[in-house]
Amino acid sequence: MAERRILIVADTPAAGRELEASVTGLGFDVTVVASEAGDAADAAPDLGLVTMPLPGATSVAATADAIRRGRPLPVVFMGTAAHEASVMDAGLADPYAYVVTPVGDRELRANLELALCRSETGKAVHELEGFFAVSLDMFCFLDFSGYFKRLNPAWERVLGFSRAELMARPFIEFVHPDDRERTLQQNKRVRSGDQAAGFENRYLCKDGSYRWLLWNSTKDSDGRVVYAAARDITARKLAEEEGARLLAELEATLAEVQALQEILPICSYCRKIRDDEDFWHTVESYFQRHTNTRFSHGICPSCMDTHVGPALDDR
């Protein structure tokens, strides 16, 4: 693990050298020892350690600001119990600390480690809060009673309801009536320990319309909370529906073409058949050309009566 760099601002040179020896012995890297915070503005430390006394609460706050230089840097003050009030009056809350002297190495290490840990945790929370706020996906915490406990701003953008409105009613009231039963079943499985991956349902918008959401969720069994992320897939669902409609139309058109191909154009007078190349053929030649059919000729009773019989009678 990289060494943690400590900036020491001491009220006297002797106090600075003594504190440097103690801090170095605890395994920290002392970046610089200074008598004024401004003298070490470019030291880029991980933590500032300041010894008291400093003349008044204003100087305490100014010292902390000079060390931080706009960064989320923890500052630990050291001094007698009488000076602790000036630090508190300066409004320096966590992750800053005040160590009452005299102090042993073990207590000093614990205070430095705690300040660094709180600082890192604060940075992580700040970064997570920023991601939570700006994400295009919809994040939420849902308690086991069925209410949203926390929502990011994306919910307002997608559904139109304010987050307060969404958290004031059971979540199931915003689900499309046709999707509620399977949504409740899915929620029950998640609360029992399963994870939801790729679950889809429709949510009510403030204008009365519905939007399709794609869900991934899991539970925190200790906190009785379901963590979930949803993505608006309405455009994709509409595209799928349009694609299905066009496919159905295409299949219907193809069926019509196939049906038309089964119809043979035949002359109303001579009964010849037209082929795909626009040539006309007798029935016999057309079928012999396009099939394996062979013809044997005979005379039907009707033709015998109307054609052959009268011809024989005329002889």
KEBA-512363 format. One line per 8 residues: number of its first residue (from 0); their letters; for each residue x, y, z of N, C-alpha, C. Coordinates in steps of 0.001 Angstrom, whole numbers, plus 524288, in hexadecimal, padded with zeros to 5 digits. Each point is the difference from the previous one (the first is absolute). Last residue first. Layout:
N
NUM> a> X,Y,Z,X,Y,Z,X,Y,Z  ...
END
This chain:
315
314> rddlapgv> 6E1CE,76BF3,699CD,80261,7FCD6,7FBCD,7FC05,7FC8E,7FD67  7FCEE,80B61,80EE4,7FFF5,802CB,7FB0E,80250,7FCAA,7FB95  7FFC9,7FA6A,811E2,7FAC0,7FFC3,7FDBF,7FFC5,80298,7FAB3  80F68,80084,80A24,7FF2C,7FAB8,7FDD4,7FAA1,7FFA8,7FD73  8044D,80F77,808A6,80362,7FF6A,7FB77,7FF46,7FAAB,7FD70  7F6F2,803EC,80FCF,7FDCA,802AE,7FB6C,8036D,7FF73,7FB32  806D5,7F881,80FA2,7FB0C,7FD93,7FE4D,7FD96,802A6,7FB3C  80F57,8074A,8085A,8010D,7FB32,7FCF6,7FAF8,7FDA3,7FDE4
306> htdmcspc> 7FE63,80FD0,80A55,8037D,80084,7FB83,80087,7FAFF,7FCC7  7F509,80200,80FAB,7FF83,80508,7FD4B,80357,8006A,7FB1C  7FF67,7F070,80B38,7FA9E,80165,7FE90,7FFC3,804E2,7FCA8  81049,7FA26,8066F,7FDEA,7FBED,7FC95,7FA8A,8017E,7FE2A  80827,80A77,80C81,801EF,80110,7FABF,7FE11,7FBE2,7FC24  7FBAA,7FD68,81189,7FD8E,804CF,7FE24,801B0,80140,7FA70  8077D,7F14D,808D4,7FA8F,7FF34,7FE51,7FD7D,804E0,7FDD6  814AB,7FE74,7FE3F,7FC6C,7FFEB,8046E,7FA6C,7FF62,7FDFF
298> ighsfrtn> 812A9,7F92A,7F7AC,7FB89,8037A,7FF04,7FC4B,7FF83,8048C  81651,7FD95,7FD98,7FB05,7FD42,7FFA6,7FBBD,803EB,7FEE4  816F6,7FD7C,80218,7FB51,802B3,7FE31,7FB50,7FC5E,7FFD1  81282,802BA,80BD9,7FD7E,7FC15,7FC9A,7FAAC,80235,7FE89  81354,808D5,807FE,7FA66,7FFEE,7FED9,7FE8B,7FB3A,7FCC9  80F5B,805D4,80F65,7FF35,7FE49,7FA95,7FA27,7FF51,7FF15  80DCE,80A53,80F2C,7FAF1,7FDF2,7FE3E,8002E,7FE8E,7FA2E  80CD8,80819,80C6D,80107,7FAD1,7FDBD,7FB01,7FD80,7FDEA
290> thrqfyse> 803D0,81544,800B9,7FF25,7FBA3,80390,8018F,7FAF8,7FD47  80161,81097,7F771,800D4,8018C,8056E,7FF27,7FB9D,803EB  7FDFF,7FDFD,7ECFB,804CB,8030D,800B4,80137,800F5,805C8  7F06C,7F764,7FA98,8046D,7FCA5,7FECB,80534,802CD,800E2  7F05F,80971,801FC,800C1,7FC50,80446,80477,7FC3B,7FEE8  7FBAF,80C46,7F2E2,80183,802C9,804C8,80120,7FC28,80461  7F98A,7F9BB,7EFC7,80586,80161,7FFC0,801C9,802C5,804F7  7EE03,7FB2C,7FE83,8035C,7FB68,7FFFD,805C9,8017F,8001A
282> vthwfded> 7F320,80D45,7FEA3,7FFF8,7FDAA,80537,803C6,7FB70,8003F  804DE,80E42,7F23B,7FB62,7FCBA,800DE,80063,7FDA5,8056F  8093F,81231,7FD3E,800AB,7FA79,7FED5,7FAC4,7FD3B,8008E  80A82,81489,7FEC2,7FB22,7FD0E,800AE,800CD,7FA67,7FE22  80D1B,80FFF,808A9,7FEC2,7FCBC,7FB79,7FB2E,7FCCB,80139  809C7,80C10,80BD3,7FBEB,8025A,7FCD4,7FF1D,7FD1F,7FAD3  80AE7,7FB68,80F14,802C4,80300,7FBFF,7FC49,80255,7FBFB  7FA66,7F4E4,80E1B,80279,8048B,8026F,802E9,8036A,7FC18
274> drikrcys> 7F005,7F4AA,7F831,80419,7FED4,803D3,8026F,80512,8020F  7EBFD,7FA74,7F81E,8047B,8037C,7FF82,8040A,7FEA4,8042B  7F070,7F406,7F57E,80205,801E8,80504,804CE,8036C,7FF12  7ED6D,7FA39,7F441,805A1,7FFA0,8008E,801AE,8029B,80526  7EE22,7FE66,7F84E,801AE,7FD1F,80496,805E4,7FF22,80047  7F3D3,809F6,7F3D7,802AE,7FB49,7FE18,80220,7FC9A,8045C  7F563,80F22,80482,7FDF1,7FDD9,7FB20,802AD,7FAE1,7FE91  8045D,80AAB,80F1C,7FA67,7FED2,8007F,7FDC0,7FD61,7FB21
266> ciplieql> 81436,7FEF1,807D1,7FCD1,802CE,7FC31,7FA50,7FE49,80063  80D9A,7FFBA,8104C,7FE3E,7FCB6,7FBA6,7FC6F,8031A,7FC73  80E8A,800B9,811C1,7FD04,8032E,7FC3E,7FEB4,7FCAD,7FB2C  80305,7F8EC,8141E,8021D,7FFFA,7FAAE,7FCB1,80381,7FC83  804AB,7FE16,815C6,7FBEC,8011A,7FC17,80283,80052,7FA9F  809C2,7FDD4,80FDD,7FD1B,7FB2A,7FF0B,7FBA2,800BE,7FBFB  80A82,80DF9,80671,80330,7FCB4,7FCA8,7FD48,7FAD8,7FEAB  7F876,80BF3,80BEC,7FF77,801D1,7FA9C,8032C,7FCA5,7FC38
258> aqvealta> 80163,7FCA3,81207,7FAC5,7FE8F,7FE29,7FF39,801A8,7FA56  80F6E,804F5,80848,80000,7FA5D,7FF0F,7FAB4,7FE24,7FE09  8017B,81180,804F3,8030B,7FF05,7FB3F,80008,7FA31,7FEAE  7F820,80503,80FC1,7FCD2,801A7,7FB88,802DA,7FEFC,7FADC  80910,7FCDF,80F89,7FBE4,7FC10,7FF56,7FC7E,80159,7FB62  80CB9,80C26,804DC,80268,7FB6B,7FD9C,7FBFF,7FBB6,7FF0F  7FA9E,80EE4,80933,800F7,80145,7FA7A,8025A,7FB5E,7FD23  7FDB3,7FE87,8120D,7FAE7,7FFFD,7FD6C,8009E,80121,7FA28
250> eleallra> 80EF5,800F7,80A7C,7FE52,7FA8F,7FF89,7FAC1,7FFA6,7FD3F  8065C,810B2,803D3,80330,7FD85,7FBFB,7FE68,7FA5A,7FF23  7F80F,8096F,80DA7,7FE44,801F4,7FAF2,80303,7FD6F,7FB8A  80540,7FC1E,810FD,7FAE2,7FDA8,7FEFC,7FDE3,801C5,7FAB6  80F84,807A5,805CB,800E4,7FA8A,7FE9E,7FADE,7FD48,7FEC4  7FF64,81136,80641,801F5,7FFDF,7FAA2,800FA,7FA6F,7FE37  7FB0E,8027B,8117F,7FBB4,80171,7FC80,801B6,7FFB6,7FA47  80C94,7FD38,80CFD,7FC62,7FB96,7FFCB,7FB78,80124,7FC4F
242> geeealkr> 80BF2,80D98,80347,80276,7FBD7,7FCF2,7FC72,7FB4D,7FF71  7FA9D,80D90,80ADD,7FFB7,801A5,7FA8E,8026F,7FBEA,7FC6F  80146,7FD33,81201,7FA8B,7FF83,7FE55,7FF5E,80187,7FA49  81083,80258,8079B,7FED2,7FA68,7FF83,7FA68,7FF2D,7FE21  80535,81117,803B3,80296,7FE28,7FB3C,7FEF7,7FA33,7FF24  7F9E6,80780,80F75,7FCF7,801F4,7FB8F,8025E,7FE3D,7FAD8  80934,7FBF2,80F48,7FB27,7FCF4,7FFBF,7FCA0,801CA,7FB6D  80F69,8098B,80384,8013E,7FAC0,7FDFF,7FB15,7FCB2,7FF6F
234> atidraaa> 7FE5F,81097,8079B,80146,80088,7FA73,80132,7FAB0,7FD9D  7FD26,800CF,8124E,7FB37,800D9,7FCFD,80119,80053,7FA2B  80AC7,7FCC1,8105D,800A9,7FD32,7FB05,7FB31,800B1,7FC89  80AC9,807B2,8127D,7FB89,800EE,7FC92,800FF,7FD6F,7FAAE  807E4,7F9A0,812EC,80152,802F2,7FB3F,7FB25,80070,7FC99  806A4,7FBB1,815B1,7FC5F,7FF52,7FBA4,801C0,80368,7FB71  80697,7F6CA,813DF,80142,803A7,7FBC8,7FC64,7FECE,7FB72  80159,7FBF8,816A3,7FE56,7FEE7,7FAA7,801BD,80448,7FC4E
226> yvvrgdsd> 80001,7F6BC,81528,802C6,803A4,7FC96,7FEAF,7FE9F,7FA60  7F60D,7FC93,81357,8012E,7FE06,7FAC4,802B6,80454,7FCF7  7FE20,7FBB0,815D3,7FF89,8039F,7FBA7,80152,7FD27,7FAF4  801EB,7FBC4,8136A,7FABD,7FF25,7FDE7,7FEC9,803EC,7FBAA  810A5,7FD47,809A8,7FD00,804DD,80030,7FA6F,7FF7F,7FE2D  80BA4,7F14A,8003A,8008D,80280,80515,7FC8A,804D7,80076  80133,7F641,7EFF7,7FCE4,7FD4D,803F9,8005C,802A9,80553  800EB,806B8,7EC40,8038F,8005C,8046A,7FD07,7FDC5,8049F
218> ktsnwllw> 7FCFD,7FBF9,7EA50,7FE6B,80201,8051E,804A9,8006B,803AC  7FC3B,8021A,7E9CF,801A9,7FC4E,80401,7FE9C,80250,80540  7FCE7,80314,7E8FF,7FF77,8014D,8058E,801F7,7FB93,80373  7FBB7,8090E,7EB26,803A2,7FC81,802A2,7FFD2,8016C,805C4  7F2C7,8045B,7EDBB,801CF,8001A,80568,80451,7FC09,8010D  7F4E7,80C9F,7F07D,802FB,7FB24,8007D,802DD,80026,80535  7EDAA,80A28,7F77A,804DF,80021,802F3,80270,7FA94,80037  7F07B,80C8A,7F48E,8024C,7FAE5,8012A,8052B,800C2,802D8
210> rysgdkcl> 7EEBE,80D39,80019,80519,7FF15,7FDAB,80212,7FABA,801D3  7EC50,80BB9,7FDD1,80345,7FC24,802A0,8052A,7FF73,7FD13  7F02E,81050,80303,8023F,7FC03,7FC99,80336,7FC21,8033F  7F7DC,80F7E,80737,7FC5F,7FBB4,7FF26,801FA,7FBBE,7FC63  808FD,80FC8,806F9,7FC48,80182,7FBEC,7FC29,7FBA3,7FEAB  80DE2,7FDAD,80C6E,7FC66,803E3,80215,7FC00,801B0,7FBF8  807CE,7ECA2,7FEEF,80229,80549,7FFC3,7FBE9,803EC,801EA  80357,7EA07,8037D,7FCA4,80474,7FED3,8031B,8050F,7FFDE
202> yrnefgaa> 807AD,7EC4E,7FB84,7FF16,803A6,8044D,7FCE2,804B6,7FE11  804EA,7EA26,7FA9B,7FE86,80547,7FE62,7FEB4,80357,804C4  80E0E,7EEB6,7FCF1,7FA91,8015A,8010C,7FF0A,805AC,7FE64  80FCA,7EEC3,80097,7FD8D,80462,7FD44,7FA73,800DD,801F8  81461,7F68B,8054F,7FA4E,7FFF4,800B5,7FDAA,804E6,7FD87  812D3,7F98E,80196,7FD31,80081,7FB15,7FA1F,7FFAB,8008A  80908,7F97B,80FF0,80369,801A0,7FBAF,7FCCC,80022,7FB02  7FEE8,7FDCD,816AE,7FD05,800FE,7FB33,803C7,80200,7FBDD
194> qdgsrvrk> 8031C,7F2FE,81192,80135,804E8,7FD58,7FCA5,80073,7FB1C  7FD3C,7F597,813DD,80148,7FFA8,7FA77,8017E,8056A,7FDE8  7F9EB,7FCF1,811BB,8058A,7FF03,7FF13,80188,7FF6E,7FA57  7EF1E,804E2,80891,80164,7FADE,8020F,805AA,7FE88,7FEEF  7F841,80F9C,7F980,80027,80079,805B1,80160,7FAD3,802A2  7FDA2,8000C,7EDB8,804A7,80313,8015D,8007C,8007B,805E7  7F0F0,7F7E5,7F964,8049D,7FCAC,7FF3B,80505,802E3,80174  7F033,8095D,8006A,80015,7FC16,80432,804CA,7FC81,7FF85
186> nqqltrer> 7FC9C,80C27,7F2A2,801C2,802A7,804B9,8006A,7FC2F,80499  7F8B9,7F9B3,7F055,8059F,800F5,7FF5A,80246,802A5,804DC  7EDEF,7FD9A,7FF77,80294,7FAE8,80079,805E8,8009B,7FF86  7F5AA,80ECE,7FD1E,7FFF1,7FE92,8058A,802B0,7FAC8,800E8  7FDE2,8054C,7EEAC,803B2,80379,8029F,80048,7FEC3,805CE  7F390,7F755,7F57E,8053D,7FDC1,7FF39,8043B,80384,80270  7EEA2,80617,80144,8006D,7FAE0,80277,80579,7FDBC,7FF61  7FB89,81073,7F7AA,800A2,8002E,805AC,800D9,7FAA8,80270
178> ddphvfei> 7FCC1,8064F,7ED7F,80537,7FE29,8018D,80092,7FF5D,805E8  7F088,806AE,7F703,800FB,7FADA,7FDB4,8053D,7FDAF,801AF  7FAEA,8116C,8057D,7FCBA,7FBDF,80254,8010C,7FA8B,7FDD4  80F3C,80E7B,800B3,7FB72,7FF00,7FCA7,7FCC7,7FB8B,80255  80B8A,80B79,80D02,800C6,7FBD9,7FC23,7FAF6,7FF3B,7FCE6  8022D,80B95,80ED6,801FF,8025E,7FB31,800CA,7FBF7,7FBA1  7FA83,7FB79,81158,7FBEA,8034E,7FDCB,801B8,802A5,7FAF0  80B65,7F5A4,80ACD,7FCC7,7FCD0,7FC86,7FB9E,80337,7FD83
170> fpramlea> 80C12,806B6,80D28,80215,7FFE9,7FAB1,7FC59,7FD3D,7FC37  7F8DE,80A71,810D2,80286,7FAF4,7FEF6,801A4,7FFA4,7FA47  7FF33,8133D,8075A,7FC41,7FBC3,7FF03,802ED,7FAE4,7FF49  808CE,81056,80300,7FB73,8009E,8036E,7FC15,7FB8F,7FF6E  81022,80333,7F5E4,8010B,7FD84,8050A,7FB4F,8002F,803AA  7FF99,80800,7EF0D,80101,7FA6F,7FF44,800D1,7FD37,8052E  7FDEA,8125C,7FFCE,7FB1D,7FD78,7FE6C,800C0,7FA1D,7FF6F  80ED5,80A39,80379,7FC91,7FFF9,80492,7FAD8,7FD4B,7FEC0
162> rsfglvre> 80C13,80308,7F27F,8019E,7FB9D,8034B,7FCA3,7FFAC,804E8  7F73C,807C8,7EEF7,8044D,80179,80370,80178,7FB4C,8034C  7F7BC,7FD5B,7ECBF,7FEAC,800CD,80581,804C3,80207,802F1  80191,7FB2B,7EE0D,7FD4D,804FE,800AE,7FE3C,8010E,80587  80A46,7F14D,7F6AF,7FA71,7FF4D,8012F,7FD0A,80521,800BC  812A9,7FF6B,7FB61,7FD7B,7FBE8,7FCE9,7FA18,7FFE7,800D6  80B0D,80C14,8097C,8008D,800F7,7FA62,7FCDE,7FC12,7FCCE  80111,7FE19,8125A,7FCC8,80485,7FEAD,80025,80107,7FA23
154> wapnlrkf> 80ACB,7F2BE,806AF,7FA7B,7FE8B,80062,7FC74,80489,7FE6B  81293,8021F,8016A,7FE4D,7FDC6,7FB0B,7FA3F,7FE65,80022  80A28,806B4,80F22,7FCF7,803A8,7FCB4,7FE06,7FDB2,7FAE2  802A8,7F2E1,81049,80366,803FD,7FDA7,7FCD8,80362,7FC33  7F9AD,7F5CE,8124C,7FFD6,7FFE2,7FA47,803CB,8040F,7FDEC  7F8F4,7F4C0,812FA,8037A,803CA,7FD89,7FFD8,7FF30,7FA20  7F47C,7F6EA,80B2F,80295,802FF,80419,803B3,8041C,7FDC3  7ED78,7F4DC,7F9AD,80524,801EB,7FE8E,80238,8032F,80487
146> ygsfdlfc> 7F212,7F082,8038A,8008C,80591,7FED4,80593,8012D,7FE3E  7F894,7EF36,806A7,7FE0D,80146,7FACF,8003E,805B9,7FE92  8061C,7F566,80F68,7FA77,80161,80072,7FDC1,801C3,7FAC8  81228,7FBBC,802D0,7FCD1,7FB40,7FFAB,7FA30,80120,800C0  80CF6,80EA4,7F773,7FFC9,7FCF8,804D5,7FC23,7FB82,7FF78  80CC0,80A44,7F1C9,7FA8B,7FEA3,80102,7FFC4,7FCD2,804FD  80D15,80DBC,7F3A7,7FFE9,7FC94,8048B,7FA3C,7FF23,8013E  809CC,805EE,7ECBE,7FC58,8009A,8045B,80157,7FC3E,80468
138> fmdlsvaf> 80563,80949,7EB17,801A2,7FD18,80497,7FC0F,800D9,8045E  801EB,801FF,7E9D8,7FCAC,8013A,80474,80187,7FC77,8048C  80BED,807E7,7EED9,7FCD3,7FBB0,801E9,7FD23,801A3,804F6  80C08,80B6A,7F865,7FB59,7FFD0,7FCB2,7FC72,7FB7F,8018E  80DBD,80AC4,80D10,7FF41,7FB64,7FCB4,7FAF6,8005B,7FCD5  8070C,80C56,80D60,80053,80142,7FA6C,7FEED,7FB55,7FC77  7FF9D,7FF2F,8134B,7FCED,8048F,7FE5E,7FFE6,800B8,7FA1D  80A0A,7F279,8084D,7FA6F,7FF0B,800F5,7FCB7,80466,7FDC0
130> fgelehva> 8123B,801EE,7FFF9,7FE56,7FC3A,7FC0B,7FA25,7FEF8,80071  8075D,80AB2,80CD3,8002C,80291,7FAED,7FE38,7FC74,7FBA7  801A1,7F90F,810DC,7FB8A,8039D,7FFC5,7FFDB,802C3,7FAB8  80E61,7F567,8036E,7FB58,7FCDB,7FF1F,7FB29,8036E,7FF93  80FD2,80815,8044F,8002A,7FE2A,7FA95,7FB25,7FCD1,7FEB1  801F0,80579,81161,7FF23,8048D,7FC98,7FFF4,7FE5A,7FA45  8044A,7F358,80C7E,7FA6B,8014B,80049,7FEBF,8048D,7FC64  811A1,7FB6A,801AD,7FD1C,7FBE2,7FD40,7FA29,80123,7FFEF
122> kgtesrcl> 80AE9,80B42,809A1,800EC,80095,7FA67,7FCCC,7FC0A,7FCEB  7FFAF,7FEB0,81248,7FD24,80498,7FE32,800A9,800EA,7FA36  809C1,7F2BF,807ED,7FA7B,7FE8A,7FFBF,7FCBA,8048B,7FE08  811A8,80323,80316,7FF5F,7FC9E,7FB6D,7FA4D,7FE57,7FF56  8041A,809BF,80F04,800B8,8032D,7FB4A,7FF26,7FCC3,7FB15  7FFEA,7F7AF,8104C,7FB40,80317,7FF44,80057,80354,7FB15  80EFA,7F68D,804BF,7FBC8,7FC72,7FE6C,7FAF6,802F8,7FEFE  80E64,8094F,806C5,800ED,7FE74,7FA91,7FB9E,7FC84,7FDFB
114> alelnarl> 7FF7D,804BB,811AB,7FF1B,8049E,7FCBA,800BE,7FEB7,7FA40  803EC,7F2E7,80C4B,7FA5B,800FA,7FFC2,7FEC9,804A6,7FC8A  811AE,7FBF8,80366,7FDA2,7FC03,7FC9D,7FA28,800F8,7FF64  8090D,80AD6,80BBF,801A6,8010B,7FAA1,7FD76,7FC2B,7FC37  7FD0C,7FD7C,811F0,7FD6F,804C3,7FE2F,80172,80150,7FA60  80831,7F193,8083F,7FA70,7FEF6,7FF4D,7FD2B,804C8,7FDE5  811EF,80193,804A5,7FF43,7FCE0,7FB39,7FA33,7FF24,7FEEC  80424,80848,80FAD,8010D,80370,7FB91,7FF3F,7FD19,7FADC
106> erdgvptv> 7FEAD,7F689,80FB1,7FB74,80368,7FF46,800C2,8039C,7FB57  80E1B,7F51C,80494,7FB86,7FCC8,7FE66,7FB36,80360,7FEED  80F96,807C3,806DF,8006B,7FE97,7FA7D,7FB3C,7FCF7,7FE18  7FCE8,80D0E,80FF2,8037D,7FBB1,7FED5,7FFF8,7FEB7,7FA36  7FC50,8131E,809F0,7FD8C,7FB94,7FD6A,8041B,7FBD7,7FEF0  7FB42,8132D,80C88,803B0,7FC7D,7FD5D,7FD35,7FB2E,7FDE1  7F5F2,80CB8,7FACB,8054E,7FE9C,801BC,8004C,8001F,805F7  7EFD3,7FD09,7F104,801A1,802B6,804C6,80562,7FDFC,801A6
98> vyaypdal> 7F5D6,80152,7ECD5,802BD,7FC6C,8037A,80214,80315,804A5  7F074,8017F,7EFF6,80341,802EC,803AA,8024B,7FC12,803D3  7F78E,7FFBD,7EAC2,8002A,7FE26,80567,8035A,8039F,80348  7F419,7FD7C,7EBFD,80437,8025A,802F1,7FFAE,7FE42,805AF  7F454,7FBEF,7F075,80397,7FC1E,80246,80491,80261,80302  7F07D,80759,8055A,80255,7FB5F,7FD97,800D2,800EC,7FA38  7FE97,811D6,808B1,7FD8B,7FB10,80175,802DC,7FB76,7FD64  80285,81511,804FC,802D5,7FBD8,7FD4B,7FDE9,7FAB9,801D6
90> gadmvsae> 7FBC9,812BC,80526,7FC70,7FCE4,7FCBD,802B4,7FBB2,7FCFB  80648,80CFF,80D54,8012E,8011F,7FA82,7FC90,7FCCB,7FC4B  7FFA0,7FDD2,8128B,7FD70,804EF,7FE8F,800EE,8015F,7FA4B  80890,7F159,8075E,7FA70,7FEF5,7FF65,7FD0D,804E4,7FE46  811BA,801B6,803C5,7FF5F,7FCC3,7FB4C,7FA3B,7FEEE,7FF0A  80491,808D9,80F31,800E3,80373,7FB84,7FF84,7FD04,7FADA  7FED2,7F6EF,81049,7FB52,8031E,7FEEB,800B4,8036B,7FB3A  80E12,7F5CA,80730,7FC59,7FCF9,7FCC6,7FB43,80337,7FE75
82> haatgmfv> 80EE6,804AC,80B90,7FFCA,8021B,7FAB2,7FBF2,7FD3E,7FC90  803A5,7FB0F,811CA,7FE23,80570,8001A,7FF79,80243,7FA8C  80759,7EF0B,8036C,7FA4B,7FFFD,80040,7FDD2,80581,7FFCE  81271,7FD66,7F6FC,7FDCC,7FEF0,80523,7FA10,80027,7FFC2  8099D,7FACC,7EE88,800D9,80414,803E3,7FDA6,7FE78,80525  7FFFD,7FBB0,7E963,8021B,7FE09,804ED,800D5,80490,803BC  7F47D,7FA7A,7ECC7,80273,803D4,8036E,801C2,7FD4E,80509  7FBA9,7FA29,7EACC,7FFBB,7FE89,80586,802F4,8041A,8032D
74> vplprgrr> 7F651,7FD9C,7EBC2,803B5,802F2,80336,7FF1F,7FE74,805B0  7FB46,7F8D8,7EA76,7FF1B,80012,805B1,80452,802FC,802C9  7F877,8030C,7EBDB,80470,7FDFD,802FA,7FECA,8002A,805D8  7F7F5,803D7,7ECC0,7FD7B,7FD75,80482,8041E,7FD5E,80371  80402,811B4,7F43F,7FFA5,7FA4E,7FF95,7FD30,7FDBD,804BE  804BD,81276,7FD1E,7FB8B,7FE68,7FCCF,7FF66,7FA26,7FF64  80DD2,8073A,80A99,80062,8026B,7FAC4,7FBA5,7FE1F,7FC5C  80693,7FB2F,812A8,7FCA9,7FD1B,7FC56,8007F,80219,7FA72
66> iadataav> 808DF,80859,80E07,8021A,7FAB9,7FF1F,7FCE2,7FD2C,7FBCC  7FA4E,81094,8056D,804F6,80087,7FD40,8026D,7FAB3,7FED2  7F082,800E8,80A1D,7FEFC,80156,7FA7F,80509,8005C,7FCE5  80138,7FD39,81241,7FDC9,7FB66,7FD68,7FF0F,80113,7FA35  80589,80E24,80A32,80428,7FC1A,7FF81,7FE0F,7FB29,7FD21  7F3E3,80D04,80446,80360,801C1,7FBC1,8046B,7FC25,7FF19  7F49C,7FD25,80E32,7FD5E,7FF10,7FB05,80370,8017B,7FB67  806AB,803C6,81095,7FF55,7FA59,7FF7F,7FD81,7FEB6,7FAC0
58> stagplpm> 80172,811A0,804FC,804F1,7FDD8,7FE27,7FFBC,7FA1D,7FF60  7F189,80894,80728,800A2,80193,7FA91,80501,7FDC1,7FDB9  7FC17,7FDCE,81222,7FD2E,7FC68,7FC8A,800B3,80163,7FA49  80F2C,80551,80E1C,7FA79,800E6,7FEFC,7FDAB,7FC51,7FBFA  813C2,800C2,80251,7FD39,8047D,80266,7FA60,8009E,7FE12  80B68,7EDF4,80347,7FF9B,803D5,7FBC5,7FC7C,8045D,80204  80C6D,7EF93,809F4,7FB98,80392,7FF3E,8007A,8034B,7FB12  80210,7ED62,7FD9F,7FE02,804CA,8026D,80417,80206,803DA
50> tvlgldpa> 801B6,7F379,7EDA2,80078,80072,805B2,7FDFF,80551,801C7  7FBFA,7F283,7EEA3,80115,80549,801DB,8005C,7FFF8,805F4  7FF9A,7F39B,7ED32,8003B,7FF6A,805B2,801FA,80524,80240  7F6FF,7F757,7ECE6,802C3,80435,802A9,7FFAD,7FF45,805DC  7FF2D,7F29F,7EDE7,7FDAA,801CB,804E3,80357,80461,80239  803E6,7F870,7EFBD,7FB1E,7FD1C,800AF,7FD20,801C5,804E0  80D52,80C82,7F3A7,7FFC7,7FBEF,80406,7FADD,7FCF5,7FFC3  80A8F,80E75,7F4EB,7FC77,7FBCA,7FE66,7FFC0,7FB9C,80404
42> adaadgae> 809B7,81188,7FEB3,80234,7FB17,801F2,7FCC5,7FB40,7FE80  7FE7A,813C2,7FD53,800EE,7FC7C,7FB95,80210,7FAB0,801B3  7FC39,80E03,80C43,7FB4C,7FF75,7FCC0,800B3,7FC13,7FB9C  80A1B,806FE,80FFD,80026,7FA9D,7FE10,7FB74,7FEE4,7FC58  802C5,81061,808F5,8054C,7FEBB,7FE3B,80053,7FAA0,7FD85  7F05C,806D0,8082B,800D7,801FD,7FABD,80560,7FEC3,7FDDF  7FB1C,7FBFE,81196,7FD98,7FC71,7FC3B,80104,801B8,7FA6E  80D79,803EF,80FA8,7FB42,80256,7FDD7,7FDD1,7FC53,7FBDF
34> savvtvdf> 80EED,7FB0F,808D7,7FDD9,8032F,80435,7FB07,802C8,7FE53  8086B,7ECA8,7F960,7FFBB,80599,7FF06,7FDD9,802C2,804BF  807B0,7ECAE,7F6B8,7FEB6,8026E,804FD,80031,805D7,7FF36  7FCA8,7EE79,7F273,802BB,804D1,80152,7FE45,801B6,8056A  7FC60,7EEB0,7F913,8012A,802DF,7FB34,80333,804DC,80127  7FE5C,7ED3B,809F0,7FF47,80592,80111,801B9,80309,7FB30  7F8AC,7EBDD,802E1,803F8,80322,7FD58,7FED3,805BF,8010B  7FB70,7EE22,80C47,7FE17,803E5,7FC54,80496,802F3,7FD8D
26> glgtvsae> 8009E,7F2A3,80E02,7FFB5,7FDEC,7FAB5,7FDCB,803C0,7FBFC  80482,8021E,812F7,7FB12,7FD28,7FF6A,7FF35,7FDEC,7FA6C  80EA2,80AB2,804BE,8006E,7FB02,802B3,7FB13,7FCB9,7FF9B  8000F,8112A,7F974,80340,7FCA4,7FCB7,80094,7FA9E,8026F  7F750,80CB4,809CB,7FCD3,7FE71,7FB7C,80312,7FC6B,7FC62  808BA,80763,80EB5,7FBD9,7FC71,801AE,7FCF8,7FDDD,7FB52  80CED,80CC3,7FD02,8026E,7FB1F,801AC,7FBD3,7FC04,8018B  7FA72,810F8,7FBE4,801E0,7FD4D,7FB50,80261,7FAB7,8016D
18> lergaapt> 7FB10,80B7F,80D6F,7FB79,7FD68,7FDB1,80189,7FCF8,7FB10  80CDE,80A09,80853,7FE5E,7FBD5,80380,7FB79,7FCF1,7FD9C  805FC,80F0B,7F73F,803D6,7FBC4,7FFA2,7FE69,7FB62,8036F  7F577,80F34,800AF,7FFBA,7FD8B,7FAE4,803BB,7FB75,7FF7D  8002F,80A83,80F08,7FB5F,7FCAA,7FFFD,7FF79,7FD29,7FAC8  80D6D,80C56,80173,8011B,7FB7E,80360,7FB67,7FC39,8000F  7FE48,81021,7F6DC,8036E,7FC45,7FD5A,80113,7FB2D,8034C  7EDE2,809F2,802E1,80587,80132,800F1,80352,7FC0A,7FD10
10> davilirr> 7EDE3,7FF9A,7FDE2,80036,80560,801F3,80597,801A4,8014D  7FA66,7F1F9,7F09A,80104,80061,8059B,80072,805AA,801B2  7F91F,7F216,7F025,80052,805A6,800DD,8006F,800C3,805E7  80268,7EF4B,7F14E,7FFEC,801CC,8056F,800A1,805F4,80014  7F99C,7EFC9,7F20A,80211,80552,80053,7FF72,801D4,805A0  800CC,7EC03,7F653,7FDF9,80374,8040C,802CF,8054B,7FFB0  7FB8A,7ED41,7F404,80349,80498,80097,7FD70,803E4,803B9  8002D,7EA2A,7FCA3,7FC7A,80471,800A9,8034D,804BA,80155
2> eam> 805E3,7EE66,7F487,80059,802E4,804DC,7FC29,80487,7FFFE  7FC0E,7EE76,7F509,80311,804C8,7FFB0,7FFFD,802C1,80542  7FE42,7EAF0,7FDF4,7FCB0,804AA,80000,80370,804D7,80000
END
